[in-house]
Amino acid sequence: MANILITGISGFVGKHTARELIKKGQHKITALIRPNTDKERIKEFIDDVNFIEIDLCDVSTLSKWIQDKEFDLVLHIGALRGGRPDHKDKYYLANVEASNIIANYCLNNNSRLIFCSSVGVFGAIPKSLPADDSTPRKEDNYYHFTKIKAEESIEELRLKGLNAVIVRPAITYGEGDYGFPYTLCKLIDKGMMILPSSQVLIHLTNVQVLAQAFSLLVNENKHDGSNFIVADKKPVNLLQLSNYISRKLKKQDLPKTRIVPTFLFRIGESVSRMLKNELFVSRFELISRSWYYQVENTYESLDIEQVDSLDKFDSVINWYKEVR
């Protein structure tokens, strides 16, 4: 039975991944959680997981605690996500320095590391499409910058013998997350969604597929040293997805008046950049420019489900109906 450490178990991706691992019942699991985490968020795991209260921003405590532990593998999912109001110092501590501590621990103790990065290392809108491992990195916001720095540190330690896998999910979707897919449903439901006249292709990741990938990588070490982009089988047309959501919520497609010339989005981008508002720059980009990834290598290497985003998006729509 492997002794593994998980970070980020109280978050959207971490919860789904922990369920997959516990279902298999093959591991002794320890999980780091922030002090004062709402116990409702982790109550389903109380009988199966040993919880340790350490904030990833508290790098001094993390370093002291982990140094004498004996973990066979660390599944490092925890991070401060983009779009939060936290100060940049906290982003750097949680996303870079904590990751460095964990990676160095794994190197020094011959432990395996599975690191959850992000396709954000290629920027919100990659410089080449479909983006792959050779696509230039793009520090277009501070969250993406921290993920790039964390990956660079892991790559350096790989040269010294670190056994690490880097997983880069696209934007995830599924029941229980209030991110981009939920916001898409909300804007359409409130009649506030505006789309560009040009075609936009976006590439999403079903959270259950991502959890399958993490579970497989935990249980198979033959992929150590690899990088994987995990996303659905193919990108989806944003207008097609929006009309699908609208039909489910409002029984009709989006009104034609909600589709406007693309240059208006470019103006919004430009103004947001002038104001140095990273969040609004990203919002304009995500619904007016295409972003998709090369995932064929992932599906050739990993035995995970290949899903169509439209087929699985009902989970978000139905959950949105319950909580709106």
WOCOR-V710091 format. One record per helix or strand of 3 or more residues. SS is the DSSP state (alpha for helix, beta for strand). FROM is the first residue (numbers start at 0). LEN is the number of residues. If there is no record, write none. Layout:
BEGIN
ss->(SS,SS)
from->(FROM,FROM)
len->(LEN,LEN)
END
This chain:
BEGIN
ss->(beta,alpha,beta,alpha,alpha,beta,alpha,beta,alpha,beta,alpha,alpha,beta,beta,alpha,beta,alpha,beta,alpha,alpha,alpha,alpha,alpha,alpha,alpha)
from->(1,11,26,38,42,48,58,72,87,111,118,141,163,170,179,203,206,226,237,255,262,277,295,308,313)
len->(6,13,7,3,3,5,8,4,21,5,4,17,6,3,10,3,13,4,13,3,12,9,6,4,10)
END
